[in-house]
Each structure stands twice: as structure tokens, then as C-alpha cells.
Amino acid sequence: MIRITCPFCGERDHSEFSYGGDATVAYPALDAPVEDWNAAVYERRNPRGPHKEYWHHLNGCRSWLVVERDTLTHEVGKVEFAHPGLRESVEGGA
């Protein structure tokens, strides 16, 4: 069982969340060539060890999070809001 600590709701079971994809991928501009979009969407690394992923707290506060998860052990490390404004407000102590 994976336990994810939501910055707003606290520690929760992964069943409250929905996986949202690789948080390390930079998507191209909307008008970029189809080859660039193909590479961003289909050509993926298969990382071994710590990796950043998007998770949506679907059955909780509904926030999008960036979760660092070890792909070998499923151990969860750092968890932060995906939205930069929320991330800054939490880090700034506001």
C-alpha cells in the first residue's frame, strides 16, 4: 500500500488519488510540430529509483500534487502542490 502525505489533508491511502503522469516531461507549444508532440507523449524513459509524478487528490481536497516516488520500492518522498502559486504560499509560510 502506498501512503501519500497531501500538504493540505495529511497522510492518506493512494486509493484516494489518481495517477496523473510523468512530472518531468516538458510539453511543447500547441503549435509545435507533430514530431515534438509524439516524442513528448509516447517516448518515455522507464526510470529506476526516485521519480517525480503528478497525482490528483481526487477523493480529498482535489489538489494536483507532484509526488516523488521510488519506482523500485514505491516509497514516497517529497510531496508538494503542482501549482506554483500554492507551492510558494506553503513554502513562504502564508
Number of C-alpha atoms within 10 A of each C-alpha: 8 13 15 26 18 22 15 13 12 9 11 15 11 15 14 16 21 15 16 13 13 17 16 11 13 9 12 15 9 8 8 10 10 11 9 13 16 11 12 14 14 8 9 10 8 8 11 10 13 17 18 22 19 22 25 22 21 14 11 13 13 14 20 20 25 23 26 21 20 16 15 10 11 14 15 18 14 11 19 22 22 18 12 10 10 14 14 13 11 14 10 8 6 7
